[in-house]
Amino acid sequence: MRKLLSVLLWSALMIVSMPHPTKAERADYRVIPLPRSIQADTTKVFTLQSGMAVAYDAADTEAARTAQMLCQWIEQQAGLRLQPVPSAKKAAVRLVLRPAAGAVSSTAADSYTLTVGKSGVTITAPQPAGLFRGAQTLRKSLPQADPVELPFVTIADEPRFSYRGVHLDCARHYFPVAVVKQYIDLLALHGCNQLHWHITDDQGWRFEVKALPDLAAKGSIRQQTVIGRNTGLYDGQPYGGYYTQDECREIVSYAAGRYINVIPEIDMPGHMQAALHVFPNLGCTGGPYPVWQVWGVSDDVLCGGNPDVLTFIKTVLGELCDVFPSELIHIGGDECPKVRWKNCPTCQAKIRELRLKDDGRHSVENQLQSYINHEVEQFLTSRGRNLIGWDETLEGGLTEGAVVMSWRGVNGGIEAARQHHRVIMAPTEYCYIDYYQLKDTWNQPLSIGGYVPASKVYSFEPLVPGKLTDEEQQYILGPQVNLWAEYIAAPEHLFYMLLPRLDAISEVQWCQPAQKDFNDFKRRLPRMMQLYDRLPVSYCHKVE
């Protein structure tokens, strides 16, 4: 009897300890950003489980990379372990590049079709970027389960805008390469294709210029940082860090592997106090100029009449063009006070030399900045690039190839589009995500102020209907959100400010207006938050 009880107990323990098959859960194709067309048959499913394969064309290195990343994403997202294999006949997931006949439009380059049938999943696209976008949609569709039931479906998807940008300020606070890569991964997750990277400012120069080695070595370090919003109190701690050109190339390559272009910004002729610290001869007063320890807009800018300034700018931009292949090079051009120029004999002599006259709209000092902009623009054109600048660059005129980024509302973008300039819409009231995202500011990390909740971002319409004709709307390339980092020193704070407002802008960038519904967006958001938990990455759990 005792032996029988022992056998029964052992059997019971074996039953408890044996792995039980996990109940299959269903995929949900209503992801963020929402695909353009989803036609599903929920009565039929394909079961995806560990041990299956993701097939790609062995001759296509980009498809191979996407297949490998897809397997990693699915394991991270759902716990399923799939194997990337070249040219497998029997694979659960197949990536198929099928070039379209004729030219592919700027948005069709990211288009794809995702189908699920009895033989599995097939992602088809005219270009490799489309395969990548389709793979991201599959990834986001999956619950955390093994196996997963995939309802039969046909998804036909394509973004609304060709430019889908997000800005990152690494000048005020330096973020390591690994953090920038994590930021890029989040952009890729949301279908974004442009990283606007702000890497120099009054508070730090973060780009290595080999011809001017002291520029980054000394210009990247401020001796201390103000505490809070210019309280007059300081932390007493030196702060620095910069990116070598090799590190910048590494980031460019990493982003390109995720179909994201990196647009570098060297802000000029204002926001240059860190450079003036190293080269005080380039300022109007001769200095000294400490790397700025407070936030705001410095009156000390590059001297508009000094010929050495243009030599300096062209040296910097020449090396920048060697490192960044982007067609667009951002020169800032915003917030350049003219206090020093008005009292600078060198600037005033240059104004007389150029015979500049106050035309009632633009002062002679503003026209002097336009002269610098034109010189820079011609240099970039000689390097096969186009200038992009904040909407202040519109004052004084730009050549046809220049792009305007409208941040002081949408009026600058409207005017630029009417002049047939390409436009990026990034107005403060909708797109500045360094502002608070919740009304309860007391329980939020310190921010610059203001209030831009996810609902406000989501409500933005970049084409400003009623203000632009159909022809003029064609010049609006797309929208961008901007994340400035004066008050953001830690990666956790950075990602908290980004998410879930990145989700909101991704639907503005990707979806047609008729698809957008904020209440529906909020119902789809928990799946994304579950994904953030698994990455893991910090985010704001509440949405207003």
C-alpha positions in Angstrom: 0.0 0.0 0.0 2.8 2.4 0.9 4.6 1.5 -2.4 1.3 2.3 -4.3 1.0 5.7 -2.6 4.6 6.5 -3.5 3.9 5.7 -7.1 0.7 7.8 -7.2 2.5 10.7 -5.5 5.4 10.5 -8.0 2.9 10.4 -10.9 1.1 13.4 -9.6 4.3 15.4 -9.3 5.3 14.4 -12.8 1.9 15.7 -14.1 2.3 19.0 -12.3 5.9 19.5 -13.5 5.3 18.5 -17.1 5.0 21.5 -19.4 1.5 22.2 -20.4 0.7 23.5 -23.9 0.0 27.2 -23.8 -3.4 28.2 -25.1 -3.1 30.0 -28.4 -4.0 33.7 -28.4 -5.0 35.7 -31.4 -3.1 38.4 -33.2 -4.6 41.8 -33.6 -3.7 43.7 -36.8 -5.1 47.0 -35.6 -1.7 48.3 -34.6 -0.1 51.8 -34.3 0.1 53.4 -36.7 -3.1 51.9 -38.2 -2.6 50.2 -41.6 -4.5 51.8 -44.5 -6.6 48.7 -45.3 -7.3 45.5 -43.2 -9.6 42.8 -44.6 -9.7 39.9 -42.2 -11.5 36.6 -42.1 -11.7 35.7 -38.4 -13.2 32.3 -39.0 -9.9 31.0 -40.3 -6.5 31.1 -38.7 -2.9 30.1 -39.3 -1.1 29.0 -36.2 2.4 30.4 -35.7 4.6 28.6 -33.3 8.2 28.2 -32.3 10.4 26.2 -34.6 8.9 27.7 -37.8 10.9 29.6 -40.4 11.1 33.1 -41.8 12.2 32.9 -45.5 14.0 35.5 -47.6 15.8 35.7 -50.9 19.4 34.5 -50.2 20.7 37.1 -52.7 19.0 40.0 -51.0 21.1 41.2 -48.0 18.5 43.8 -46.9 15.7 41.2 -46.8 18.1 38.9 -44.9 18.7 41.7 -42.3 14.9 42.3 -42.0 14.3 38.5 -41.6 16.9 38.3 -38.8 15.4 41.4 -37.0 11.9 40.0 -37.4 12.9 36.8 -35.6 14.4 38.8 -32.8 11.4 41.0 -32.5 8.9 38.1 -32.5 10.9 36.3 -29.7 11.0 39.5 -27.7 7.3 40.3 -28.4 5.6 37.0 -28.2 8.2 34.5 -26.9 8.1 32.6 -30.3 11.5 31.4 -31.6 11.6 31.5 -35.4 14.5 30.8 -37.6 15.6 33.0 -40.6 16.3 30.8 -43.6 17.2 31.6 -47.2 14.8 30.6 -49.9 12.9 28.0 -47.9 9.9 26.4 -49.8 8.0 25.7 -46.6 8.2 28.7 -44.3 5.6 30.2 -42.0 6.7 33.7 -42.9 8.0 34.8 -46.3 9.5 38.1 -47.3 9.1 38.8 -51.0 10.5 41.7 -52.9 8.4 42.3 -56.0 9.5 45.6 -57.7 6.6 47.6 -59.1 6.4 48.4 -62.8 7.6 51.9 -63.5 8.6 54.6 -60.9 7.8 54.2 -57.3 6.5 57.3 -55.5 8.1 58.7 -52.4 5.4 57.1 -50.2 5.0 53.9 -52.2 8.6 53.1 -51.4 7.4 52.2 -47.9 4.3 50.4 -49.1 3.7 46.7 -48.5 1.0 44.0 -48.6 0.8 41.5 -45.7 -1.4 38.4 -46.2 -2.1 35.4 -44.0 -3.6 32.3 -45.5 -3.4 28.5 -45.0 0.2 28.4 -46.0 1.3 31.1 -43.7 2.3 34.8 -43.8 3.6 36.6 -46.9 4.9 40.2 -46.8 5.3 41.6 -50.3 6.8 45.0 -51.1 8.2 46.9 -54.1 11.3 48.0 -52.1 13.2 46.7 -49.1 11.8 49.5 -46.9 8.3 48.1 -47.4 9.4 44.7 -46.3 10.7 46.3 -43.1 7.5 48.2 -42.5 5.4 45.1 -43.0 7.6 43.1 -40.7 7.1 45.8 -38.0 3.3 45.5 -38.5 3.5 41.7 -38.0 5.6 42.2 -34.9 3.2 44.6 -33.3 0.2 42.4 -34.1 1.4 39.5 -31.9 0.3 38.8 -28.3 2.7 37.3 -25.8 1.9 33.7 -26.5 3.2 30.5 -28.1 1.5 29.5 -30.3 -0.3 32.5 -31.8 -3.4 32.3 -34.0 -3.2 34.6 -37.0 -6.6 35.2 -38.6 -6.6 35.2 -42.4 -6.1 38.7 -43.6 -5.0 41.0 -46.4 -3.4 44.2 -45.3 -2.5 46.8 -47.9 -0.6 49.7 -46.4 1.2 52.9 -47.4 2.1 56.0 -45.5 0.4 59.3 -46.1 3.5 61.5 -45.9 7.0 60.9 -47.4 8.7 62.7 -44.5 7.9 61.3 -41.1 10.3 63.0 -38.7 11.4 63.1 -35.0 13.9 65.5 -33.5 16.5 64.7 -30.8 18.6 67.3 -29.0 21.9 65.9 -27.8 23.5 69.4 -27.5 22.0 70.5 -24.2 22.5 67.0 -22.7 24.7 64.3 -24.3 23.2 60.8 -24.8 25.5 57.9 -25.4 25.5 56.1 -28.8 23.5 53.2 -27.3 20.7 55.5 -26.3 20.6 57.2 -29.7 20.3 53.7 -31.2 17.5 52.9 -28.9 15.8 56.1 -29.9 16.2 55.1 -33.5 14.6 51.7 -32.8 11.6 53.4 -31.4 11.3 55.6 -34.5 11.5 52.6 -36.7 8.8 50.8 -34.6 6.4 53.7 -35.4 7.1 54.0 -39.2 9.2 57.2 -38.9 11.9 57.7 -41.5 13.8 60.9 -40.5 15.9 61.6 -37.4 16.6 65.3 -37.0 19.7 65.3 -34.8 20.6 68.5 -33.1 24.3 68.2 -32.1 25.6 71.7 -31.4 24.3 74.6 -29.3 25.4 77.3 -26.7 25.6 74.6 -24.0 27.8 72.1 -25.9 29.4 71.3 -29.2 29.0 67.5 -29.8 30.4 66.9 -33.3 34.1 66.1 -33.9 35.7 68.4 -36.6 39.1 66.9 -37.4 40.5 70.2 -38.8 39.5 71.9 -35.6 40.2 69.3 -32.8 39.7 71.8 -29.9 36.2 72.5 -31.1 34.7 69.3 -29.6 37.4 68.6 -27.1 36.9 72.0 -25.3 33.5 73.2 -26.7 31.7 70.1 -25.5 32.4 70.8 -21.8 30.5 73.3 -19.7 31.9 73.8 -16.2 28.6 73.5 -14.5 24.8 73.5 -15.2 22.1 75.7 -13.8 19.6 73.9 -11.5 16.0 74.1 -12.7 14.8 77.0 -14.8 17.7 79.5 -14.5 17.4 79.7 -10.7 20.8 81.2 -10.3 21.9 78.0 -8.5 24.4 75.6 -10.1 25.3 72.0 -9.6 29.1 72.7 -9.6 29.8 69.6 -11.9 31.6 69.8 -15.2 29.4 68.3 -18.0 30.5 67.1 -21.4 30.6 64.5 -24.1 30.8 64.5 -27.9 30.4 62.1 -30.9 33.5 61.2 -32.9 33.0 61.0 -36.6 33.3 57.3 -36.5 30.5 57.2 -33.9 28.4 59.5 -36.1 28.9 57.1 -39.1 27.9 54.2 -36.8 24.7 55.9 -36.0 24.0 56.8 -39.6 24.6 53.2 -40.6 22.4 51.9 -37.8 19.6 54.2 -38.8 20.0 53.3 -42.5 19.5 49.7 -41.6 16.1 50.7 -40.2 15.3 52.9 -43.2 15.8 56.1 -41.3 17.8 59.1 -42.7 19.8 61.2 -40.2 19.6 64.9 -40.7 22.3 66.7 -38.7 21.8 70.2 -37.4 24.6 72.7 -36.8 22.7 75.8 -35.6 24.1 79.1 -36.9 24.8 82.0 -36.7 23.1 82.0 -33.3 23.3 79.2 -30.7 27.1 79.2 -31.1 28.5 80.2 -27.7 30.2 76.8 -27.3 32.1 77.4 -30.5 32.9 81.0 -29.5 34.4 79.6 -26.3 37.0 77.9 -28.4 37.3 80.6 -31.1 36.5 83.9 -29.4 37.8 85.8 -32.5 34.6 84.7 -34.3 32.4 86.7 -32.0 31.7 90.5 -32.1 33.2 91.3 -28.7 36.2 89.0 -28.5 34.9 87.3 -25.4 35.6 85.5 -23.2 32.7 83.2 -23.9 32.2 80.3 -21.5 30.3 77.3 -22.8 26.9 78.5 -21.6 25.7 77.1 -18.2 22.1 78.4 -18.4 19.1 77.8 -20.7 17.6 80.3 -23.2 19.0 82.3 -26.1 22.4 83.9 -25.8 23.1 87.4 -27.3 26.6 86.2 -28.2 26.5 84.9 -31.8 28.9 84.5 -34.7 30.1 87.9 -36.0 28.1 88.6 -39.2 30.9 90.7 -40.8 33.9 88.6 -40.0 35.1 86.7 -43.1 36.7 84.1 -40.9 33.2 83.1 -39.8 32.3 81.8 -43.2 35.6 79.9 -43.4 34.8 78.3 -40.1 31.2 77.4 -41.1 32.4 75.9 -44.4 35.1 73.9 -42.7 32.5 72.5 -40.2 29.9 71.8 -42.9 32.4 70.2 -45.2 33.3 67.6 -42.6 29.6 67.2 -41.7 28.8 66.4 -45.4 31.7 63.8 -45.4 30.0 62.0 -42.4 26.3 62.4 -43.1 25.0 61.4 -46.5 21.6 63.1 -46.0 20.4 65.3 -48.9 19.2 67.8 -46.3 21.6 69.6 -43.9 20.0 71.6 -41.1 21.6 75.0 -40.4 19.1 76.1 -37.7 19.0 79.9 -38.4 16.6 80.6 -35.6 16.8 82.8 -32.5 19.8 84.9 -33.6 19.7 88.1 -31.6 21.1 91.1 -33.4 22.2 93.0 -30.2 25.9 92.5 -30.9 25.6 93.1 -34.6 24.0 96.5 -34.1 27.0 97.7 -32.1 29.7 95.8 -33.9 31.9 97.9 -36.3 32.8 94.8 -38.3 29.1 93.9 -38.9 28.1 97.4 -39.7 31.0 97.7 -42.2 29.8 94.5 -43.9 26.3 95.9 -44.1 27.6 99.0 -45.8 29.8 96.9 -48.2 26.7 94.8 -49.2 24.6 98.1 -49.5 21.9 96.6 -47.3 18.9 98.9 -46.6 16.0 98.5 -44.2 13.0 97.7 -46.3 10.4 98.1 -43.6 10.0 94.4 -43.2 13.6 93.3 -42.5 16.2 95.2 -40.7 19.7 95.5 -42.2 20.9 93.1 -39.5 18.3 90.5 -40.5 19.4 90.9 -44.1 23.0 90.3 -43.0 21.9 87.0 -41.7 20.2 86.2 -45.0 23.5 87.0 -46.7 25.2 84.3 -44.5 22.4 81.9 -45.2 22.8 82.3 -48.9 26.6 81.8 -48.7 26.0 78.6 -46.7 23.3 77.5 -49.1 25.6 77.9 -52.1 28.3 75.9 -50.3 25.9 73.0 -49.5 24.7 73.1 -53.1 28.3 72.7 -54.3 28.4 69.5 -52.2 25.2 68.2 -53.7 23.1 69.0 -50.6 20.1 71.2 -49.8 19.7 73.5 -46.9 17.0 73.1 -44.4 16.4 75.6 -41.7 13.8 76.9 -39.2 11.2 79.3 -40.6 13.3 82.3 -39.8 15.5 81.4 -42.8 12.5 82.4 -45.0 13.2 86.0 -44.2 15.3 87.5 -46.9 14.5 84.7 -49.4 15.8 81.2 -50.2 16.6 79.4 -53.4 14.3 76.8 -54.8 16.0 73.7 -53.3 15.9 75.0 -49.7 13.5 73.4 -47.2 11.7 75.3 -44.4 10.9 73.8 -41.0 7.9 75.7 -39.6 8.1 75.8 -35.8 6.6 79.2 -34.8 3.1 78.0 -35.7 2.1 77.0 -39.2 2.3 80.4 -40.9 5.9 80.1 -41.9 5.1 76.8 -43.5 2.1 78.3 -45.3 4.2 81.1 -46.7 7.0 78.8 -47.7 4.6 76.5 -49.5 3.1 79.5 -51.3 6.6 80.3 -52.5 7.0 76.7 -53.6 9.5 75.6 -51.0 9.3 72.2 -49.5 8.0 72.3 -46.0 8.2 70.3 -42.7 5.5 71.2 -40.3 6.6 71.2 -36.6 4.6 73.9 -34.9 5.2 74.4 -31.2 1.6 74.1 -30.1 1.2 70.5 -31.6 4.7 69.2 -32.0 6.9 70.3 -29.1 7.1 67.2 -26.9 9.5 68.7 -24.4 6.3 70.3 -23.0 4.3 68.6 -20.3 2.0 65.9 -21.5 -0.3 65.8 -18.4 -2.1 68.6 -16.5 -0.8 67.4 -13.2 2.6 69.0 -13.6 3.5 68.6 -10.0 3.9 64.8 -10.4 5.7 65.0 -13.7 9.5 65.2 -14.4 10.7 68.8 -14.8 9.9 70.2 -18.2 10.4 73.5 -20.0 6.7 74.2 -19.4 3.6 74.4 -21.6 1.1 71.6 -22.2 1.1 69.4 -25.3 -0.8 66.2 -24.5 -1.0 63.2 -26.8 -4.5 64.3 -27.9 -3.2 67.6 -29.1 -0.4 65.9 -31.1 -3.0 63.5 -32.5 -5.3 66.3 -33.6 -2.6 68.0 -35.8 -3.4 68.4 -39.5 -0.2 69.3 -41.4 -1.9 70.3 -44.7 -3.9 73.1 -43.0 -6.9 72.8 -45.2 -8.5 76.1 -46.1 -5.2 77.9 -46.0 -3.4 76.2 -48.9 -4.6 75.2 -52.4 -4.3 71.6 -53.5 -1.1 72.5 -55.5 0.4 74.3 -52.5 -0.3 71.3 -50.2 2.0 69.2 -52.4 5.0 71.1 -50.9 4.2 69.9 -47.4 6.5 66.9 -47.1 5.2 65.9 -43.6 5.1 66.6 -39.9 7.8 66.3 -37.2 7.8 66.3 -33.4 10.7 68.0 -31.6 12.2 66.9 -28.3 14.6 69.5 -26.8 16.7 68.4 -23.8 17.4 71.4 -21.6 15.7 69.6 -18.7 16.2 66.0 -19.8 19.5 64.6 -18.5 18.6 60.8 -18.2 17.5 58.3 -20.9 14.5 57.3 -18.7 13.3 60.9 -18.8 13.9 61.1 -22.5 11.8 58.1 -23.4 9.1 59.2 -20.9 8.7 62.4 -22.8 8.7 60.6 -26.2 6.1 58.0 -25.4 3.2 57.7 -26.1 3.3 61.0 -28.0 5.4 59.3 -30.6 2.5 56.9 -31.1 0.2 59.9 -31.7 2.4 61.7 -34.2 3.0 58.3 -36.0 -0.7 58.2 -36.9 -0.6 61.8 -38.1 2.3 60.9 -40.3 1.1 57.6 -41.6 -2.7 57.5 -41.6 -5.3 59.2 -43.8 -7.4 61.8 -41.9 -10.5 59.6 -42.3 -8.8 56.8 -40.3 -8.0 58.9 -37.3 -10.1 58.5 -34.2 -8.5 59.4 -30.8 -10.8 57.1 -28.8 -10.0 54.2 -31.1 -6.3 55.1 -30.8 -6.5 54.9 -27.0 -8.1 51.4 -27.3 -5.1 50.3 -29.4 -2.5 51.9 -27.2 -2.3 49.3 -24.4 -0.8 46.7 -26.8 2.0 49.2 -27.5 2.5 49.8 -23.8 2.9 46.0 -23.3 5.6 46.0 -25.9 7.4 48.9 -24.2 7.3 46.9 -20.9 9.1 44.1 -22.7 11.7 46.2 -24.4 11.9 47.6 -21.6 11.6 51.4 -22.0 10.1 54.1 -19.9 6.9 55.8 -21.0 4.0 57.9 -19.6 1.2 55.5 -18.6 -1.5 58.1 -18.7 -2.9 59.7 -21.9 -4.7 63.0 -22.1 
